[in-house]
Amino acid sequence: MKVNSLSQSNNFAARKQNVSFGANMRSLTESLGRKVGNKDGFLSKFNEHIEFEGYNLPFAVFMAVLFGAVLLCRYAAARDKDERREILTRDSITIGTLVFARPPLKKAFAKLSQKSTGLALSINPKNYEKFNPLKKLYSYLQPEGGIKVLTSSDIASKYSTKGYQNGFADVLRFVESEGGNSKKMILKDKSLFASVKSAFESLSDGKKLEDASVDEMIAVFDKGHKNRTKEVKDLYSLLESSENPLIKKAKSVNSSFDFVTTILIVPLMLGFVLPKTLEYKLKQSKKANAADNKAQNPSQPSVNVQSFVHTMNKTNSQAFKSFTQMVG
């Protein structure tokens, strides 16, 4: 019985200790969670930069891994100062080009394509029109943030009438608000133009689509979304189908951004600029090493190999002639 009492006492003490440990960990976790949940706190702002989004690394974590785990480890494993210099030059240019050069190029291509297609292919930051020129330039140069080039999923949602409160009128509003040109966008595709024209003129009391302003088009399609004619229903069927010409065109232009930026970056920056830079650095390093060696050994004469060989040949020739004369 005494043994059982001792065992029970030990079990109770262990349970008490475990409860205390668990309670402390839970309170610590809850306290940390409350601090992260406080939107004005440091931890909440820090968490926004490192929080994972699906399969994508947060930009801050990506940069830390790229420069910390890749570049620094390669630098630490270098065998000598020349290799360390090469790693810093080559890898820094490669990483900087891929991370910081591609996003501005994609944004620039998106804006240029908007002018020719009429499609809105990017989303501007809030109050972008009020930005000064330097702030607008910074919106292009930011790897993350600033102007956002539409992804395929963005295009699928923005250029379909599904999910919009006012249907096609809201599609037109989106295009105009982000710097596109609705009329040019419609005129670029024959099947879309025919469908929009039929829908508009079925609601507009005799006004032709070609003569209407964008504001008039939006007002007519606001009314048409509530009182849909057959022509409006046909337009909506087109824009909600897999044959939606706006989505197909926008995705086609969107995918070309990556192709063009890759073609520009890989051959130009990584195939030409980087090798030329490394070649120049190597020549400079050799010149510096030669100057150091000469400074350390000033009494050692420099040897001209060609002159030395010529002198030796001349001396040997004269010695051979003297020998033949003496023998003869």
N, C-alpha and C positions, 0 to 999 in steps of 0.2 A: 504493500500500500504506500510505503514511503517512497519507493521508486516511482510509482505512478504519479504521486503528488509532485515529485521533482520534475518528471517529464511534462506534466501538465503546466507547471510553472514556467519551464523553459519554452514550451510552445506558445504560451500566452505572451511571454517577453518577446519572442521572435515576431509574433503577429503584430504586437504593439509597435515594434521597431519598423516592420515593413509598412504599416499604415502611416507611420510618421514620415518615412521616406517617400511614399507614394503621394501623400498630401503635400509635402514640400515641392515635389516635382510638378504636381498639378497646379499648385498656386503659382509657381514660377512660370509655367507655360501660359496660364491664364493671364498673368501680369504682362508677359511678353506680347501675347495676342492683343490685349487691350492697347498697348503702346503702338503696335503696328496698325491697329484699327483707327487710331487717332490721326485723322487726315492732316492735321497741322504739325504733327510730331516729326522728328528726324527719322525715326525708324520706318514710319509709313512712307516717307519720300524715298528713303534708301531702298525699301522693298519694291517700289515701282520700277526701279532700274534693274533689279536682279530677279524679279519674279518671272518664271517660265511661262510661255504662252504656247501650249501644245508642244510641237516638236521643235519650235524655234528657240534658239538661245537669246536671252536679252542682250542688247548691244553692249552693255557694260561688261557682262560676263564674257561675251565673245571676244572683246578687245583684251580683257585680262588674260584669257587663255591664249590668244594669238600672240601677244607680245610677251607675256610672262612665261607661259609654259613652252612655247615654241622658240621664240627668238632668244630669250635669255638662256635657255638650256643649250641651244646650239652654240651660243657665244661662250658659255662656260666649258663646253667640250672641245673648243678650238685648240689646235696644237701650238700655234704661235701667233704673234701679233699681226702678221700678214693675213692669216686665215680669219682672225677675229675682225680685222678691218673689212675683209671681203664679205663676211657674213652680215655685218652691220649695214654695209652699203647695198649688197644685192637683196637681202631679205627685207630690209626696211623699204626699199623702193618697190619691191614686188607686193608686199602687204599694203603699203600706202596706196599704190595704184589700184589694186583690186577693191580695197575698202572705201577709199575716199574719192577715186576718180570716176568709178562707174555710176554712183547715184546722181551726181550733178549732170553727167552726160545723158542719163535716162530722162531726167527732168527737163533738160533742154530739148531733147527730141520730142517729148510729150507736148511741150508748148508749141514747137514748130509744126507738129502734126495737127494740132488743133486748128492752126491757121489754114491748112490746106484741106482738111476733111470736114471741119465744122464740129466734130465730136469733142466733147470735154473728156480728156484722157488723164487729167490730174485734178487733185483737190487742193485748193489754196488754204493756207492757214487763216484763222479768223482775222477779220479786218485787214486782209492783205492789201487792199486798195489804198489804205492809209499809210502803209509802210514807206519809209524813205528808201532811196536807191540802195544804200548799203544793207539795210535790213532785208530788202528783197533779194539781193545777191546772196546774203547769208542763208536765205530759205532754199536756194539752189544748192549751196555748198554743203549743207548739213547731211551727213550720212544717214542719220535717223532724225525724223522730224522735218519741219519746214513743209515744202511742197510734197505732196504724196502722189506718186504715180499709181493709177488704178491697177489693182490685181485682176485676175480673171474672175474671181468671185465678186469683186466690186462691180465689174462691168455687167455681170449677169443680173445683179440686183438693181443697178442704176438705170439700165436700158430696157427693162421690162415694165409693163404696167402693173404687174403683181406687186402688192405691198404698198402702193401709193394711194393716198386718200383720194386724189383727184385724177388718177389714171395718167393718160398721155399728157395732160396739161402739166403735171408735176415732172414728167420726163423733160419737157421743154424748159421748165423753170430751172431744173438742175443744170442743163446744158448752158443756159444763159448765165446763171450765177457763177459758173466755174470757167467762164471765158470762151465758151464755144459759140457756134453760130448755127442756130436751129434751122434756118431756111437753107443754108448751104448743106447741112447734114442731110436734110430731106431730099434736096435736089440731086445729091450725089448717087442715089440709088433709085432706079426706075420703078421697081415694084413698090418700094416704100412711098415714093412720091405719088404714084397712082392711088394707093390705098389711103394716104393722108388727104389727098385732094378730094376723093369721093366722100370721105367722112366729114371733112370740113364743109364742103359745099352742100351736104345734106342738112347742115345745121345753121348755115350762115345767111339765110334769106337772100340768096342771089349773089353774094360777094364771092369773087374767085380767090383761090388760095394764092395765086401769083401776086395779087394786089393787096394782100393782107399783111399787116405788120405782125411782129412776133407777139406783141401784147394782145392784138386782136385774135390771133390764133389761140393763145392761152385762154382768153375769155370764152371763146367759142367752145373749146374742148372742156373747160370747166362745166359749162352747161351740158355738153354732150355726154359727160361721164354720168350725170344723173338721169338724163333722158336719152338712152342709147338708141340710135337708129340702127338699121341693119348694117349700114356702111361702117358705123363706129364699132359695132360688134366684130365685123370682119377685120378691122384694123387691130383691135385688141387680140383677136385670135392669132394674127400674124406676129404680134409683139410678144405673145406668151408661148409661142411655139419654138421648136428647135431650129426653125428657119429664120428666126429674127435677124433681119439684115443689119440692124444696129449693133447687136452683140457680136455677130460674125465679123463685121468690119472693125470694130473696136479691138477685139481680141487679136485679129490679124496684125493691126498696127502695133498693138501693145507687145506682141511677141517679137516684133522686129526690133524693138528697143534693145533687148538683150543681145540679139544677133549683131547689130551694128556696133554697140558699145564693146562687145567682145572682139569683133574684127579690128576695131580701132585700137583697143588696149593691147591685145596679145601681140600682133605683129609690130606695132609702132613702139609701144612703151617697153614691153618685155623682150621683143625680138630685135630692136634697134637701139633705143636709148640706153637700156640697161647694159648690154654688152659694150657699147662705146664708153659708157661711164666707167665700167670695170677696167677696160683696157687703158683708159687714161690714168686711173688710179694706180694701176700696176706699173706703168711707165714712170710715174712720179715717185713711186716707192723704190724702184730700181735706181733712179737718179740719186735719191736721198741716201740709199745704202752705199752707192759708189762714192759719194762725197764724204760720207762718214769714214769709209775705209781709207780714203786718201788722206783725210785729216789725222787719222790714228797712226798712219805709217808714212810720214812726209819724206823720210830718207830713202824709201824704196823706189827705185826708178820704174817708170812705166815701160813696158816692153811692147815694141811694135813688131808683131810677129812677121809681117811681110818683109820688113826691112832686115830683120834678123836672118830670115831664110835666104834673102838675096845676098847678104854679106857672107854667109857661110858658103854658098855656092861659088861666089867669086874667089874666096880664099882657097877653097878646095881645087878650083881650076888652076890657080896660080901655082899651088903646091905640086899639082900633077905635071905642069909644064917644067918646073924646076927639076923634078925627079927624072923626067925623060931626057932632059939635056945632060944631066949628070951621068946617066947610064950610057947615053950615046957618046 
